[in-house]
Structures are given as structure tokens and as C-alpha cells.
Amino acid sequence: MKVLVLNCGSSSIKYKLFDMDSKSVIAQGGIEKIGLKDSFLKLTLPNGEKKILEKDIPEHTVGVELILNTLTSAEYGAIKSLDEINAVGHRMVHGGEKFSESVLLTPEVLAAFTACNDLAPLHNPANLKGVNAISAILPEVPQIGVFDTAFHQTMPDYAYMYAVPYELYTKYGVRRYGFHGTSHRYVSKRVCEFLGVNPEGQRIITCHIGNGGSISAIKDGKCVDTSMGLTPLEGLMMGTRSGDIDGGAVSFIMEKEGLDAAGISNLLNKKSGVLGVFGESSDMRDLESAAKAGNPRAVLAENMYFYRIKKYIGAYAAALGGVDIIVFTGGVGENQASCRAAACEGLEFMGVQIDAEKNKVRGEEIVISSEESKVKVVVIPTDEELMIASDTMAILQK
């Protein structure tokens, strides 16, 4: 069985084509700058070489068409015919309270998903564009939706509710939903396989640390709390997002700067976080270099970034009644040893001890805690696309 996985953003489409018999990736790439003059498709060849194909891509249907043509092309093709694609799995961002698991995309499901657009106005409409594009080009191919929010639907009400008037929940669905759910689900399951333990009885804290970041508390394989909220803004300090901030500070900034709702949203989502404090870049590699060179704002931003991760690990250890496994994943979590070390520094009282030598690793599955550590600290590279492909196959086999 061959499954195409699509992740459609507002101006981008990432894709991977899986042969699910071997669970191997047979083609992958992405389109960027949809709707702009310099749009292009960047694909990875079987030998690892990158190839860029420049093309005018005014909207998503043209982009999906380009991907499908490339998959079957004489020069770069991985399949001979589109008939080889058995199904398409989509990353769907916000399913609200309607979806607690992946589903076959029917007209009824898509109507319910569209009703969640207010909760993710930048992401959900873009996800729908990918679904509609496949429907137009490959109308007979089944499509599966895998929701970022679904894994977190097991949170208890006292964890997901906000202490605001209850009517805001009943009228508008104002509550914590959480994101990166497919990643948290994948790494929490994979780490148990890697360590040879049963998820039942395990207290796991998964740290998805990248340009966007979130942490989840997982007990017996189910999420009981997560750091992102109604939107992906809450929680950790991120590349350009502020993370946790006093609501009173928000109204204070709006008044002083003369900002409306769109203005404050732009400030908190796109001009804050690492970029806002450091002032030069939102990239953690740039921040790390500047901090090593002694740039005081870089040092401050790095300390803030690491401290928030540590604080959430401590909070979720309390929520879980202890912790057995801590997982690091995501672009930063998988690749930046200094981040992992700083986030775990001072947690010895909880039984966390990092082995400095083992921690000198990038992007591979490995236990980085010492033999004496009571808590297993593990790096597990995430694979959201494989999770989407696996869900897609499982639903079709039902």
C-alpha cells in the first residue's frame, strides 16, 4: 500500500510518499511561497540530494498537481502511475472537541472541521485546500484526516478549562486544546517500544521543542495535560511566539502601543519569543552562536527559553505524581545538546541525571541519562508523517 501524506500550510505544502509494506519513504519534498512570484518545489532525491524546481504556483490545487506530476515524472518519479496511490493522509490542525481520533474525510466530517475555522483561522482553511485539491485531481482516492488536537482530548476538564466565565466555553469553545498531538503521540508510543516497556503504568513527559514548542504530560499512554492552549501561542517561549504572558500585560501593551486585536496577535505570535528578546533572529542556531559569543540579549533569551522548559517539566512531574521517562524531540530537542542539558539541570532532586557524553548526539534515538538516573531521559526523533500514514492505513483496513 502506498500512502501520500500532505501537510498544507497557508503558503506551503509538505509531502511524503510512503510504501507502507516496508514503512519506507519513497519520495518527499515541499512547495514554498504559494501565491508569490518566486514559488518553487524542493524535493529530496533517493541519494539525499536536494533539487529545486521553480514554477509559478498561484494556489494549492496547482501545487498538489505539481507534486503528483513530479511523483510520476520520468526524471524524478517514484511511481509509474497515480493509480499506485491508495490513499492520502492529511495533517489537520484544529479539530476542536469534535475529533478525538483520525477519521475518513466525508462531507459531514469536513463540515464539522470547517466549523472549527474560527479556532485556527490560519491553519484550518489551508488544510482544507489540500483536501479539496486531492478531491479535484484524484476524486476516487480515500482521504484521511489526522488532527493535531486529537491526542489531547483525553485531558480532564480541570486541566483543559480556563478560569473565565463558563459561558465563554459553552458559546465559543474557549478552553485548552493543545497542538503537536501527532508528534506527542508518536514519540510517547515510540519511546516505550525503544525502551521495551508497556505504556500502561508509565508517566511520560514529552518535550516537542522547535521553532514552535510544547510539552505534554502522558499517563498510561494518554495525555493528561499539555502546554499549548486554545491556540498554539500559550506555553513555552518559542521562536517568534511569546508563550505564557499575563493577560493584564496584553491589555496594557495594547493600550500603550495603540494596537487592535490583529495588532496584538501579530506582536505576540510573530514578533515575540526568541526573536523579540534576542532581536536578531528566531533561529536557535543563531541564538546559540550569539550566546557563546557573549551577546547579553542572546544569553538572556537562551536562559529564558531553557528555564521555561524546565519549569513545565517540573510542573508536569507534579501533575503526574512523578515521572519515569522524559522525551526530547522536535528540531531543537533532537539536535541541541545544550538545550537538553539546561532543561534537565537542577532536576536531580527528581531523579534526573544527564550523561554529558551520551548527550553529545544529534537526531538519533538514544538514552542520554546516566546509569544512576532514576528517570530515563531519551531523544526520539519525531515522525509525524509516518504516524499520519499509519493512521491512514489502519482506517482503510477497518
ChimeraX attribute file (.defattr): number of C-alpha atoms within 10 A of each C-alpha:
attribute: neighborCount
match mode: 1-to-1
recipient: residues
	/A:1	13
	/A:2	22
	/A:3	25
	/A:4	24
	/A:5	26
	/A:6	25
	/A:7	19
	/A:8	27
	/A:9	24
	/A:10	19
	/A:11	17
	/A:12	20
	/A:13	23
	/A:14	21
	/A:15	21
	/A:16	22
	/A:17	26
	/A:18	23
	/A:19	17
	/A:20	15
	/A:21	8
	/A:22	8
	/A:23	15
	/A:24	13
	/A:25	17
	/A:26	17
	/A:27	21
	/A:28	20
	/A:29	18
	/A:30	20
	/A:31	27
	/A:32	19
	/A:33	18
	/A:34	23
	/A:35	16
	/A:36	13
	/A:37	12
	/A:38	12
	/A:39	20
	/A:40	21
	/A:41	24
	/A:42	17
	/A:43	23
	/A:44	16
	/A:45	16
	/A:46	13
	/A:47	6
	/A:48	8
	/A:49	8
	/A:50	11
	/A:51	13
	/A:52	13
	/A:53	12
	/A:54	13
	/A:55	16
	/A:56	16
	/A:57	24
	/A:58	15
	/A:59	17
	/A:60	27
	/A:61	19
	/A:62	15
	/A:63	26
	/A:64	24
	/A:65	17
	/A:66	17
	/A:67	22
	/A:68	20
	/A:69	15
	/A:70	19
	/A:71	21
	/A:72	16
	/A:73	14
	/A:74	11
	/A:75	8
	/A:76	16
	/A:77	17
	/A:78	17
	/A:79	19
	/A:80	11
	/A:81	13
	/A:82	13
	/A:83	12
	/A:84	12
	/A:85	19
	/A:86	17
	/A:87	22
	/A:88	23
	/A:89	32
	/A:90	27
	/A:91	26
	/A:92	27
	/A:93	30
	/A:94	29
	/A:95	28
	/A:96	26
	/A:97	14
	/A:98	15
	/A:99	20
	/A:100	17
	/A:101	16
	/A:102	23
	/A:103	18
	/A:104	16
	/A:105	18
	/A:106	13
	/A:107	9
	/A:108	9
	/A:109	16
	/A:110	15
	/A:111	11
	/A:112	15
	/A:113	24
	/A:114	18
	/A:115	14
	/A:116	20
	/A:117	18
	/A:118	12
	/A:119	19
	/A:120	18
	/A:121	13
	/A:122	13
	/A:123	16
	/A:124	24
	/A:125	21
	/A:126	22
	/A:127	25
	/A:128	21
	/A:129	18
	/A:130	23
	/A:131	26
	/A:132	15
	/A:133	18
	/A:134	22
	/A:135	15
	/A:136	12
	/A:137	13
	/A:138	18
	/A:139	11
	/A:140	12
	/A:141	14
	/A:142	18
	/A:143	24
	/A:144	25
	/A:145	27
	/A:146	30
	/A:147	26
	/A:148	27
	/A:149	24
	/A:150	27
	/A:151	26
	/A:152	30
	/A:153	24
	/A:154	14
	/A:155	20
	/A:156	12
	/A:157	12
	/A:158	10
	/A:159	13
	/A:160	21
	/A:161	18
	/A:162	16
	/A:163	8
	/A:164	10
	/A:165	9
	/A:166	13
	/A:167	10
	/A:168	12
	/A:169	13
	/A:170	10
	/A:171	8
	/A:172	10
	/A:173	17
	/A:174	21
	/A:175	22
	/A:176	25
	/A:177	29
	/A:178	30
	/A:179	28
	/A:180	25
	/A:181	24
	/A:182	24
	/A:183	24
	/A:184	31
	/A:185	23
	/A:186	19
	/A:187	26
	/A:188	29
	/A:189	16
	/A:190	18
	/A:191	26
	/A:192	17
	/A:193	12
	/A:194	14
	/A:195	13
	/A:196	9
	/A:197	12
	/A:198	13
	/A:199	19
	/A:200	11
	/A:201	11
	/A:202	20
	/A:203	25
	/A:204	30
	/A:205	30
	/A:206	29
	/A:207	30
	/A:208	27
	/A:209	24
	/A:210	18
	/A:211	18
	/A:212	22
	/A:213	28
	/A:214	29
	/A:215	26
	/A:216	29
	/A:217	30
	/A:218	28
	/A:219	22
	/A:220	13
	/A:221	19
	/A:222	22
	/A:223	24
	/A:224	23
	/A:225	26
	/A:226	29
	/A:227	23
	/A:228	23
	/A:229	21
	/A:230	20
	/A:231	16
	/A:232	21
	/A:233	24
	/A:234	23
	/A:235	23
	/A:236	28
	/A:237	28
	/A:238	27
	/A:239	24
	/A:240	24
	/A:241	28
	/A:242	23
	/A:243	24
	/A:244	15
	/A:245	13
	/A:246	8
	/A:247	8
	/A:248	9
	/A:249	10
	/A:250	13
	/A:251	15
	/A:252	12
	/A:253	13
	/A:254	16
	/A:255	11
	/A:256	8
	/A:257	11
	/A:258	10
	/A:259	15
	/A:260	12
	/A:261	9
	/A:262	8
	/A:263	13
	/A:264	18
	/A:265	15
	/A:266	15
	/A:267	18
	/A:268	19
	/A:269	19
	/A:270	17
	/A:271	19
	/A:272	21
	/A:273	26
	/A:274	28
	/A:275	22
	/A:276	20
	/A:277	20
	/A:278	22
	/A:279	15
	/A:280	14
	/A:281	16
	/A:282	22
	/A:283	16
	/A:284	23
	/A:285	12
	/A:286	13
	/A:287	23
	/A:288	19
	/A:289	13
	/A:290	18
	/A:291	19
	/A:292	11
	/A:293	11
	/A:294	11
	/A:295	14
	/A:296	13
	/A:297	18
	/A:298	26
	/A:299	20
	/A:300	14
	/A:301	23
	/A:302	23
	/A:303	15
	/A:304	16
	/A:305	21
	/A:306	20
	/A:307	19
	/A:308	18
	/A:309	24
	/A:310	19
	/A:311	15
	/A:312	22
	/A:313	23
	/A:314	17
	/A:315	14
	/A:316	25
	/A:317	19
	/A:318	12
	/A:319	17
	/A:320	18
	/A:321	10
	/A:322	18
	/A:323	25
	/A:324	19
	/A:325	21
	/A:326	24
	/A:327	26
	/A:328	26
	/A:329	27
	/A:330	25
	/A:331	19
	/A:332	24
	/A:333	24
	/A:334	26
	/A:335	22
	/A:336	21
	/A:337	18
	/A:338	16
	/A:339	23
	/A:340	27
	/A:341	18
	/A:342	18
	/A:343	20
	/A:344	23
	/A:345	15
	/A:346	12
	/A:347	16
	/A:348	13
	/A:349	7
	/A:350	16
	/A:351	14
	/A:352	22
	/A:353	23
	/A:354	25
	/A:355	16
	/A:356	14
	/A:357	10
	/A:358	13
	/A:359	22
	/A:360	13
	/A:361	16
	/A:362	16
	/A:363	17
	/A:364	14
	/A:365	18
	/A:366	18
	/A:367	21
	/A:368	24
	/A:369	23
	/A:370	18
	/A:371	12
	/A:372	12
	/A:373	16
	/A:374	16
	/A:375	22
	/A:376	22
	/A:377	27
	/A:378	26
	/A:379	28
	/A:380	25
	/A:381	25
	/A:382	26
	/A:383	16
	/A:384	21
	/A:385	26
	/A:386	22
	/A:387	19
	/A:388	27
	/A:389	27
	/A:390	16
	/A:391	19
	/A:392	27
	/A:393	20
	/A:394	11
	/A:395	12
	/A:396	14
	/A:397	7
	/A:398	5
